[in-house]
């Protein structure tokens, strides 16, 4: 290896400690406790990173010798590896790197290293950045983009840029993420112009040794907007040639370019339907251009328009008939639920319905609908619930995980995406605990069978290790820090569902910012499916969206026995009740309570849970450094206030329809409905 790149790596690893206790070091805080001798017959930048990581983070027996062995083995798939206490074997250099991180993770979390083959669940494990070229981030709550900036130096690559891209790539590699879409799905055509492509090349060069491939979101109308062609019709020869040429140019700069992500004919974005063509026509044209280079197209199924009676049905209606018509290097990227990253949704029926073309899940790591960077909400339990949902695609046990990772139907490519929550904030994610969501996405993308609890356990040990080095392993630290903090994390998603949208309520957010409550928001000029009353349908009889066979019939998009189960109010799981049914206020639930009382109990419980988190956190002060402790403490106070607004706003608003008292054993609202509504309007004007 050249001396210069060796020194770069040394400086890069040494620089981590400068950020000390502000959370910048993420889950990569451990420092070596003893010497280790790492041997590998091959040398390359990636292998040097693996060696350096083992040397810097070694926690095993001092003086040990670790062998990194590149040797082909059919049992090892893709980026996988075989690990044993002092050896890592892989087919590829990246497999060695992932094995090194696994070895360190196991040492640092006291998980004995036994000989094991570890293969990834998905071949492509990708972060989608909704970063705009001016440096702002759509639904980003942690500062500006790490990739893009505005101003006259927007395209100048600085040492600071390179340093942050390296740290970013390292963090991703440590949890197995191997792809990054660098720009927003609401794409600017400028990304495909030569100045921006040069910057893409610079980023790709930094990410490559860490195994992170670069992808781009592109605008379908680019041939017109930057190519000077009169149309973007995917069947037009000039358009096809334009894309072919553009793809060739990209690969000449970035030889391992991953491919395109496209949002087409959705929320005002252009697409093939503008020319009377189908999604398949559009996707295939791009897929053909990428095919010679092993590139893929991730075509999003997030589509809906205002004319449809039920937005939850539209992606299925548009894509299901096209199953089998996409090229094999197209993957349909489907949000976990049928609407839009709500605090809780049933899985999208497309995961079961598409059998001939590959489908990849899109999760949202950034907390657009889950309290931004203010609320402590650990998302892995929600993702676990989703991945383990049984679709019945191929009989019982056909979980979403197995429908998408190739275990049911053979797929040329398998992939999973998460919308990133990363920005230039010192702690990367805005909230110290939001780092756990980045971590959890990577770990689940690597192994979709992990439990959210296992992941929380790992993350806490790795993230709070340095100040607790002397405590880690002690009963005191486990009982008084690890267990209560883990319990708080594990409860946090259900708490948010309780104080925001319990029992299947959905999309009753304040307009635009999607932070606080807004079930009342319905200006006359606004299209109906962008207003909360469209979703909650409250009236004096009851509340909830009727998606049964006598309603919008969305239930029929699910495989039996789910269709019948969701269709019957008695068998519908209560967590989805108001998603599928319009239920009378007096209807008795399994608890024996009326629907109205149960709604009140859930809102109140959510608020009480957050109050409980405050107590938990205050009690662990002695185990956390002062900066991170205070930061989280203040955020929990804000979360508590916001949960109170949710409870008061929603209960007082729905009470106008239910005309029933809030159960007398519950704490009374402390806000007036008018004030909560005015607060919402003042933020959205
Ligand atoms: C990138 C939701 C969000 C939009 C986002 C869109 C999408 O509607 O509010 O900000 O746009 O989803 O996923 O395309």
Boltz pocket constraint, residues with backbone or C-beta under 6 A from the ligand:
constraints:
  - pocket:
      binder: B
      contacts: [[A, 130], [A, 138], [A, 139], [A, 185], [A, 186], [A, 263], [A, 267], [A, 302], [A, 340], [A, 368]]
      max_distance: 6.0
